[in-house]
């Protein structure tokens, strides 16, 4: 699909003249087989997301993986001081809360499963 766009600027409450038009072309729908291949490649993706972030009291880590190996969750403060280590089942990672005893600041959570490692930075208000 092709769209033609013209832009006018509003400065101090007064609209200026429209500029030259330009065309924006959006791609057509993808081929269904290409989408299927893309979805298949994401099946084994390893993700770690902290929530809430920033946090006031504590946070949890949501680990998304197709692997059943245990997950290591290691928390460091910004000086590199080790604060906490937990070894958990992948599906149980969200059951653990971190940070309730941490002072306000920024923390790095290293999430490791087998050969995969992700670093999540969290902020305590």
Residue, then its C-alpha position, 0 to 999 in steps of 0.5 A: x500500500x502506498x500513502x501520500x503524506x504532507x506535513x504542516x508545522x504548528x509554531x506558537x499556535x499558528x499553523x505554517x504551510x504544508x510542505x511537499x508531499x512524500x510517499x510511504x510504501x508499506x510492505x504487503x502481507x508476508x508469505x504464510x510459510x515465511x511466518x511459520x519459519x520465523x515462528x519456528x526459529x523463535x521456539x527455542x529462544x531464551x528470554x528473561x524479563x524482570x517485573x516490576x521494573x523499576x520496583x519499590x519492594x521486590x521483583x520477580x524474573x520471568x524466564x521464557x525457555x523451551x529448555x527444562x534445565x535448572x536456571x541460575x539467578x544471580x544478583x549483583x549490585x553496581x559495585x559488583x558485590x554478589x547479593x543473592x544466588x538461586x538455582x531454580x526449575x525454569x518453570x518456577x523462576x517467577x515464584x521467587x521474589x528478589x530485592x526486598x532487603x536491597x537499598x535503593x539503587x541499580x542491580x544486575x541479575x544474571x540469568x543462566x541456563x546451560x550455555x545461555x546467559x541473559x543480564x537484566x538490569x533492575x532499579x529499586x526506587 
